[in-house]
Amino acid sequence: MMHVMTTQILGQVAAVADDLSAFGQDPWWLILVKAVAIFVVLVLLTLFNIWLERRVVARMQHRIGPNVNGPFGLLQSLADGVKLALKEDIMPKAADKVVYFLAPVIAVIPAFVTFAVIPFGPEVGLPFTDRTTPLQLTDMPVAVLFVMAVASIGIYGIVLGGWSSGSTYSLLGGLRSSAQMISYEVAMGLALVAVFLYAGSMSTSEIVAAQNPGQEYWLGVIPVPTWYALILLPSFVIYVISMVGETNRAPFDLPEAEGELVGGFHTEYASLKFALFFLAEYINMATVAALATTLFLGGWHAPWPIIQLWEGADSGYWPLLWFFGKMFMFIFMFIWLRGSLPRLRYDQFMAFGWKRLIPISLVWIIAVATIRVVTLDGGIDRSYLLAAAGVFLVLFLVLFFIGDSGVEEEETARAAEAEVDAFAGGFPTPPMPPGGAVRGAALPMTFADRRPNVISDHTTTEATSQEDKP
């Protein structure tokens, strides 16, 4: 089976190389214009997303939010950026100065670079010229792997920023971030394998085209879904969960948990260096949202009702509207989660990634590969495969929501029986429970009595004074 799949994928990669002939033909000035346009759009998008987050969260909490600077408070983010730029830049005495300076730059540059292969629209004509160009800076046969590889470089910026600050809290925040982002990058990468198998390509423009073939109908009325968010629903769910953990956003914002680490990896940063970390976080939000739109929601193509009613919806510059509309749906989801859910405990978060998401992803990849081979060979009717996929989806949901509760109860009972000495283990790290990390509600701790016998001496003194009285 794997030999057949390998042969088919190699043949499809060769075909994709021919379909990418529209890229690499632009003159240098047009490439420069596209790069500058992407940079400007991302910076403006960051300013807007900050304003949108503050307004939406304020609405959820029955507040007003920013409404003074500019119409509807739209210039508040710009004012905050100017304030950060004018703040005093403090360099910690114990910091490694070179690495401390380079860490924010390492974090923010990959965030911009990843948008080089995101398709914003089809091939369009440039105003006042006869030239046509795709609304995409470039593309390649392994574009999605390029995005994953470049995005993973941003982890180094966070880790090095925490290490170079010379602070215990910053170091712990950087280590948390490296473990978290690597763990959830594994689940995210596995979620995309099913997309590669169905699309037969790792090129972003080809994946968008594969989700929008000629429309087919069931019984001549019901449109057959073509977006991978519906066809590959488990992959889509796993990707959405992973992208929240990958971007360190609530409820997975553990690397910067202010209740335990002051501010996380950027505790010792101020002024423009802190602003670069802030910029990288919001651009990474836009990156994973744009990638989800491209790989699962049909990219820049108009959604089903619009494309059926208006034939020109996918031509010209209109696809920009559909693309950013889908992307803002994910960004609103980020904001909604932040305003709704509390932060997870770190061991629960890591156990969820390694014990739930990754095993389910591996099983789902095997199922998709099997279905894909059988479908291509024409051995089984597609309706039977869809029924099997429905059964598998039910099992997926059962495994997803029903965990090892029996094991957790046994661990909790065993840990409750053991007495914990809160002064053991040294400083500043508190001791772990005897049976390891306990999942579930926090257990009451019992403390050994290490105080001198002050109460008995005080009682003896009072008794003596009572005897001396007449």
C-alpha positions as CSV (number, residue, x, y, z in Angstrom):
1,M,0.0,0.0,0.0
2,M,2.8,2.4,0.9
3,H,4.6,1.6,-2.4
4,V,1.4,2.5,-4.4
5,M,1.0,5.7,-2.4
6,T,4.6,6.7,-2.9
7,T,4.4,6.1,-6.7
8,Q,1.2,8.2,-7.0
9,I,2.5,11.1,-4.8
10,L,5.8,11.2,-6.9
11,G,3.8,11.4,-10.1
12,Q,1.6,14.2,-8.6
13,V,4.6,16.2,-7.4
14,A,6.0,16.1,-11.0
15,A,2.6,17.4,-12.2
16,V,2.6,20.2,-9.5
17,A,6.0,21.4,-10.7
18,D,4.4,22.1,-14.1
19,D,1.4,23.9,-12.5
20,L,3.7,26.3,-10.6
21,S,5.0,27.8,-13.8
22,A,3.2,31.1,-13.0
23,F,5.6,31.7,-10.2
24,G,9.2,33.0,-10.7
25,Q,8.3,35.1,-13.7
26,D,7.8,38.5,-11.9
27,P,10.4,41.2,-12.3
28,W,12.4,42.3,-9.2
29,W,10.3,45.5,-8.7
30,L,7.1,43.5,-8.6
31,I,8.6,41.0,-6.1
32,L,9.6,44.0,-3.9
33,V,6.1,45.5,-4.1
34,K,4.6,42.2,-3.0
35,A,7.0,41.8,-0.1
36,V,6.4,45.4,1.1
37,A,2.6,44.9,0.7
38,I,2.7,41.8,2.9
39,F,4.8,43.5,5.5
40,V,2.4,46.5,5.6
41,V,-0.7,44.3,5.7
42,L,0.7,42.2,8.6
43,V,1.6,45.3,10.7
44,L,-1.8,46.9,10.1
45,L,-3.4,43.6,10.8
46,T,-1.6,43.4,14.1
47,L,-2.8,46.8,15.1
48,F,-6.3,46.0,14.2
49,N,-6.3,42.6,15.9
50,I,-5.1,44.2,19.2
51,W,-8.0,46.7,19.0
52,L,-10.4,43.9,18.1
53,E,-9.3,41.7,21.0
54,R,-9.7,44.5,23.5
55,R,-13.1,45.5,22.2
56,V,-14.5,41.9,22.0
57,V,-13.2,41.0,25.4
58,A,-14.6,44.2,26.8
59,R,-18.0,43.4,25.3
60,M,-17.8,39.9,26.9
61,Q,-17.1,41.5,30.3
62,H,-19.7,44.2,29.9
63,R,-17.2,47.0,29.5
64,I,-16.6,49.5,26.7
65,G,-13.0,49.0,25.7
66,P,-10.8,51.5,23.8
67,N,-13.0,54.2,22.4
68,V,-11.1,57.5,22.7
69,N,-8.1,57.6,20.3
70,G,-9.5,57.8,16.8
71,P,-12.9,56.6,15.5
72,F,-14.1,53.8,17.7
73,G,-10.7,53.8,19.4
74,L,-9.0,52.4,16.3
75,L,-5.8,54.4,16.9
76,Q,-5.3,53.0,20.5
77,S,-3.0,50.3,19.3
78,L,-0.9,52.8,17.4
79,A,-0.7,55.0,20.5
80,D,0.4,52.0,22.5
81,G,3.1,51.2,19.9
82,V,4.5,54.7,20.0
83,K,4.5,54.5,23.9
84,L,6.5,51.3,23.8
85,A,9.0,52.8,21.3
86,L,9.5,55.9,23.6
87,K,10.0,53.8,26.8
88,E,13.4,53.4,28.4
89,D,15.2,50.3,27.2
90,I,16.7,48.5,30.2
91,M,19.4,45.9,29.8
92,P,19.6,43.5,32.8
93,K,23.1,43.3,34.3
94,A,23.3,39.5,34.2
95,A,22.0,39.3,30.6
96,D,24.0,37.9,27.6
97,K,23.9,41.2,25.6
98,V,24.3,39.8,22.1
99,V,21.7,37.0,22.5
100,Y,19.4,39.3,24.5
101,F,19.4,41.7,21.6
102,L,19.0,39.1,18.8
103,A,16.2,37.0,20.5
104,P,13.3,39.3,19.6
105,V,14.6,39.6,16.0
106,I,14.8,35.8,15.7
107,A,11.2,35.6,16.9
108,V,9.7,38.2,14.6
109,I,11.4,37.6,11.3
110,P,10.1,34.0,10.7
111,A,6.6,35.3,11.5
112,F,6.8,37.6,8.4
113,V,8.6,35.1,6.2
114,T,5.9,32.4,6.5
115,F,3.4,34.6,4.6
116,A,5.5,34.4,1.4
117,V,3.8,31.2,0.3
118,I,0.2,32.0,1.4
119,P,-2.1,32.5,-1.6
120,F,-4.4,35.5,-1.2
121,G,-6.1,35.2,-4.5
122,P,-5.9,34.0,-8.2
123,E,-3.9,35.5,-11.0
124,V,-5.0,39.1,-11.5
125,G,-4.1,41.9,-13.8
126,L,-2.1,44.8,-12.5
127,P,-3.8,48.2,-12.8
128,F,-2.5,50.4,-15.6
129,T,-0.4,47.6,-17.1
130,D,-0.9,44.5,-19.3
131,R,0.9,42.3,-16.8
132,T,-0.8,39.6,-14.8
133,T,0.5,38.1,-11.6
134,P,-0.8,35.7,-8.9
135,L,-1.8,37.3,-5.5
136,Q,1.0,35.3,-3.8
137,L,4.6,36.1,-3.4
138,T,5.9,32.7,-4.4
139,D,5.0,29.0,-4.2
140,M,7.0,25.7,-4.2
141,P,6.2,22.0,-4.2
142,V,6.9,21.8,-0.5
143,A,5.4,25.2,0.6
144,V,3.5,23.9,3.7
145,L,6.7,22.2,4.9
146,F,8.5,25.6,4.4
147,V,5.9,27.3,6.6
148,M,6.3,24.7,9.3
149,A,10.1,24.8,9.2
150,V,10.3,28.6,9.2
151,A,7.7,28.9,12.0
152,S,9.7,26.5,14.2
153,I,12.7,28.9,14.0
154,G,10.7,31.4,16.0
155,I,10.9,29.0,19.0
156,Y,14.6,29.8,19.2
157,G,13.8,33.4,19.7
158,I,11.6,32.7,22.7
159,V,14.0,30.1,24.3
160,L,17.1,32.4,23.8
161,G,15.2,35.4,25.1
162,G,14.4,33.5,28.3
163,W,17.9,32.1,28.7
164,S,19.8,35.3,27.9
165,S,17.8,37.4,30.4
166,G,19.7,36.0,33.4
167,S,16.4,35.5,35.3
168,T,15.0,32.3,36.8
169,Y,11.4,33.2,35.8
170,S,12.4,34.0,32.2
171,L,14.4,30.8,31.9
172,L,11.4,28.7,33.2
173,G,9.1,30.5,30.8
174,G,11.5,29.8,27.8
175,L,11.8,26.1,28.7
176,R,8.0,25.8,29.0
177,S,7.6,27.5,25.6
178,S,10.1,25.1,23.9
179,A,8.5,22.0,25.3
180,Q,5.0,23.3,24.5
181,M,5.6,24.5,21.0
182,I,7.6,21.4,19.9
183,S,4.9,19.1,21.4
184,Y,2.1,20.8,19.6
185,E,4.0,21.3,16.3
186,V,4.2,17.5,16.2
187,A,0.4,17.2,16.5
188,M,0.0,20.0,14.0
189,G,2.3,18.4,11.4
190,L,0.5,15.0,11.8
191,A,-2.9,16.7,11.2
192,L,-1.6,18.1,7.9
193,V,-0.5,14.6,6.6
194,A,-4.1,13.7,5.7
195,V,-4.4,16.9,3.7
196,F,-1.3,16.1,1.7
197,L,-2.7,12.6,1.0
198,Y,-6.0,13.9,-0.3
199,A,-4.6,16.9,-2.2
200,G,-1.6,15.0,-3.6
201,S,0.6,18.0,-3.1
202,M,2.3,20.2,-0.5
203,S,2.0,23.3,-2.5
204,T,-0.4,25.9,-1.0
205,S,-1.9,27.0,-4.3
206,E,-2.4,23.4,-5.4
207,I,-4.1,22.5,-2.1
208,V,-6.5,25.4,-2.6
209,A,-7.3,24.2,-6.2
210,A,-7.8,20.6,-5.0
211,Q,-10.6,21.8,-2.6
212,N,-12.5,23.6,-5.3
213,P,-13.1,21.2,-8.2
214,G,-16.2,21.2,-10.3
215,Q,-19.3,21.1,-8.0
216,E,-21.0,17.7,-7.6
217,Y,-24.5,17.1,-6.1
218,W,-26.2,14.4,-4.2
219,L,-29.6,13.6,-5.7
220,G,-29.1,16.6,-7.9
221,V,-29.8,19.0,-5.0
222,I,-27.3,18.7,-2.1
223,P,-23.8,19.9,-2.9
224,V,-21.0,17.5,-2.1
225,P,-18.6,19.1,0.4
226,T,-15.1,19.7,-1.0
227,W,-13.5,21.7,1.8
228,Y,-11.1,19.5,3.9
229,A,-12.6,21.0,7.1
230,L,-15.6,18.7,6.3
231,I,-14.0,15.8,4.5
232,L,-11.1,15.6,7.0
233,L,-12.9,16.8,10.1
234,P,-10.6,15.0,12.7
235,S,-7.6,16.6,11.1
236,F,-9.3,20.0,11.2
237,V,-10.2,19.7,14.9
238,I,-6.6,18.6,15.8
239,Y,-5.1,21.4,13.8
240,V,-7.3,24.0,15.4
241,I,-6.4,22.8,18.9
242,S,-2.7,22.6,18.0
243,M,-2.6,26.1,16.5
244,V,-3.9,27.5,19.8
245,G,-1.1,25.7,21.7
246,E,1.5,26.6,19.1
247,T,0.8,30.4,19.4
248,N,0.9,30.4,23.2
249,R,-2.6,31.8,23.4
250,A,-5.1,31.3,26.2
251,P,-6.0,28.8,27.5
252,F,-2.6,27.5,26.5
253,D,-0.6,30.6,27.4
254,L,1.5,28.8,29.9
255,P,5.0,30.1,28.9
256,E,3.8,33.6,30.1
257,A,1.6,32.6,33.0
258,E,1.9,35.7,35.1
259,G,0.6,34.0,38.2
260,E,3.7,31.8,38.4
261,L,6.3,33.2,36.2
262,V,5.7,37.0,36.5
263,G,5.7,37.5,32.7
264,G,7.3,34.4,31.3
265,F,10.1,34.5,28.8
266,H,9.8,38.3,28.2
267,T,9.9,39.3,31.9
268,E,13.1,41.3,31.5
269,Y,12.3,42.9,28.2
270,A,11.0,46.5,27.7
271,S,10.6,49.1,25.0
272,L,10.9,48.0,21.3
273,K,12.3,44.5,22.2
274,F,9.1,43.7,24.1
275,A,7.1,45.1,21.2
276,L,8.8,42.7,18.8
277,F,7.8,39.7,20.9
278,F,4.3,41.1,21.0
279,L,4.3,41.6,17.3
280,A,5.5,38.1,16.7
281,E,2.7,36.6,18.8
282,Y,0.0,38.4,16.8
283,I,1.5,37.7,13.4
284,N,1.8,34.0,14.4
285,M,-1.9,34.2,15.1
286,A,-2.5,35.5,11.6
287,T,-0.1,32.9,10.1
288,V,-1.9,29.8,11.6
289,A,-5.3,31.3,10.8
290,A,-4.2,31.9,7.2
291,L,-2.8,28.4,6.9
292,A,-6.0,26.9,8.3
293,T,-8.0,28.9,5.7
294,T,-5.7,27.7,2.9
295,L,-5.6,24.0,3.9
296,F,-9.1,23.4,5.3
297,L,-11.6,26.2,4.2
298,G,-10.9,26.4,0.4
299,G,-8.4,29.3,0.6
300,W,-9.5,32.4,-1.3
301,H,-12.5,30.8,-3.0
302,A,-15.9,32.1,-2.1
303,P,-18.0,29.9,0.2
304,W,-20.8,27.7,-1.2
305,P,-23.9,30.0,-1.3
306,I,-22.0,32.9,-2.9
307,I,-20.2,31.0,-5.6
308,Q,-23.5,29.4,-6.7
309,L,-25.3,32.8,-6.9
310,W,-22.5,34.9,-8.4
311,E,-20.1,33.4,-11.0
312,G,-17.6,36.3,-10.7
313,A,-17.0,35.9,-7.0
314,D,-13.7,34.1,-7.6
315,S,-12.3,36.5,-10.1
316,G,-10.4,39.8,-9.8
317,Y,-9.6,41.1,-6.4
318,W,-12.8,39.9,-4.7
319,P,-11.1,36.7,-3.4
320,L,-9.2,38.9,-1.0
321,L,-12.5,39.6,0.8
322,W,-13.3,35.9,1.2
323,F,-9.8,35.0,2.3
324,F,-9.6,37.7,5.0
325,G,-13.2,36.9,6.1
326,K,-12.3,33.3,6.8
327,M,-9.1,34.3,8.5
328,F,-10.9,36.7,10.8
329,M,-13.2,33.9,11.8
330,F,-10.2,32.1,13.3
331,I,-8.9,35.2,14.9
332,F,-12.3,35.8,16.5
333,M,-12.1,32.2,17.8
334,F,-8.7,33.1,19.5
335,I,-10.3,36.1,21.2
336,W,-13.4,34.1,22.2
337,L,-11.3,31.4,23.8
338,R,-9.2,34.0,25.7
339,G,-12.3,35.6,27.1
340,S,-14.0,32.4,28.0
341,L,-11.7,29.7,29.3
342,P,-9.3,29.6,32.2
343,R,-5.6,28.6,31.9
344,L,-4.8,24.9,32.0
345,R,-2.3,23.3,34.4
346,Y,0.9,22.5,32.6
347,D,1.0,18.8,33.2
348,Q,-2.6,18.5,32.0
349,F,-1.8,20.5,28.9
350,M,1.3,18.4,27.9
351,A,-0.5,15.1,28.7
352,F,-3.4,16.2,26.4
353,G,-1.0,16.8,23.6
354,W,1.1,13.6,23.9
355,K,-1.6,11.2,25.1
356,R,-4.6,12.4,23.1
357,L,-3.8,14.5,20.0
358,I,-0.7,12.6,18.7
359,P,-2.1,9.0,19.0
360,I,-5.4,10.0,17.5
361,S,-3.5,11.8,14.6
362,L,-1.5,8.6,13.9
363,V,-4.5,6.4,13.8
364,W,-6.4,8.9,11.6
365,I,-3.4,9.0,9.1
366,I,-3.5,5.2,8.7
367,A,-7.3,5.4,8.1
368,V,-7.0,8.2,5.6
369,A,-4.2,6.4,3.7
370,T,-6.2,3.2,3.5
371,I,-9.3,4.9,2.3
372,R,-7.3,6.9,-0.2
373,V,-5.6,3.9,-1.7
374,V,-8.9,1.9,-1.9
375,T,-10.6,4.9,-3.5
376,L,-7.9,5.4,-6.1
377,D,-7.9,1.7,-7.0
378,G,-11.7,1.7,-7.4
379,G,-12.3,-1.3,-5.2
380,I,-15.0,0.0,-2.8
381,D,-17.9,2.3,-3.3
382,R,-17.4,5.7,-1.8
383,S,-20.7,5.5,0.2
384,Y,-19.3,2.6,2.3
385,L,-16.1,4.5,2.9
386,L,-18.2,7.5,4.2
387,A,-20.1,5.2,6.5
388,A,-16.8,3.8,7.8
389,A,-15.5,7.3,8.3
390,G,-18.7,8.2,10.3
391,V,-18.1,5.2,12.6
392,F,-14.5,6.2,13.0
393,L,-15.5,9.8,13.8
394,V,-17.8,8.5,16.6
395,L,-14.9,6.4,18.1
396,F,-12.7,9.5,17.8
397,L,-15.1,11.6,19.8
398,V,-15.4,8.9,22.4
399,L,-11.7,8.6,22.8
400,F,-11.4,12.4,22.8
401,F,-13.7,13.0,25.7
402,I,-13.4,9.8,27.8
403,G,-9.9,9.6,29.3
404,D,-8.2,7.4,31.8
405,S,-10.4,8.6,34.7
406,G,-9.9,5.4,36.6
407,V,-6.2,5.8,36.6
408,E,-6.5,9.4,37.7
409,E,-8.8,8.4,40.6
410,E,-6.3,5.7,41.8
411,E,-3.4,8.2,41.6
412,T,-5.4,10.8,43.5
413,A,-6.3,8.3,46.2
414,R,-2.7,7.0,46.5
415,A,-1.3,10.6,46.7
416,A,-3.9,11.5,49.3
417,E,-2.7,8.8,51.6
418,A,0.9,10.0,51.5
419,E,2.0,12.9,53.7
420,V,3.8,15.7,51.8
421,D,6.7,17.6,53.4
422,A,6.3,21.0,51.9
423,F,9.8,22.0,53.0
424,A,11.6,19.2,51.1
425,G,13.1,19.5,47.7
426,G,14.9,22.8,48.1
427,F,14.4,26.3,46.9
428,P,12.8,27.8,44.7
429,T,11.2,24.7,43.1
430,P,8.4,23.3,45.3
431,P,8.4,19.5,45.9
432,M,6.4,17.1,43.7
433,P,3.8,14.8,45.3
434,P,5.1,11.3,46.1
435,G,3.3,9.7,43.2
436,G,4.2,12.3,40.7
437,A,2.1,15.1,39.3
438,V,-1.5,14.7,40.4
439,R,-4.2,15.4,37.8
440,G,-7.5,16.8,38.8
441,A,-8.4,19.0,41.8
442,A,-5.5,20.1,44.0
443,L,-5.1,18.0,47.1
444,P,-4.8,19.5,50.6
445,M,-1.2,19.5,51.9
446,T,-0.2,18.6,55.4
447,F,2.8,20.4,56.9
448,A,5.3,19.0,59.4
449,D,5.4,21.0,62.6
450,R,8.9,22.5,62.7
451,R,8.1,25.4,65.1
452,P,9.7,25.5,68.6
453,N,7.5,24.6,71.5
454,V,6.4,28.2,72.1
455,I,2.8,27.4,73.0
456,S,3.8,25.1,75.9
457,D,6.3,27.6,77.3
458,H,3.7,30.3,77.1
459,T,1.1,28.1,78.9
460,T,3.7,27.4,81.7
461,T,4.4,31.1,82.2
462,E,0.7,31.9,82.5
463,A,0.2,29.1,85.0
464,T,3.2,30.4,87.1
465,S,1.8,33.9,87.1
466,Q,-1.6,32.7,88.2
467,E,0.1,30.9,91.2
468,D,1.9,34.1,92.2
469,K,-1.3,36.1,92.5
470,P,-2.8,36.3,96.0
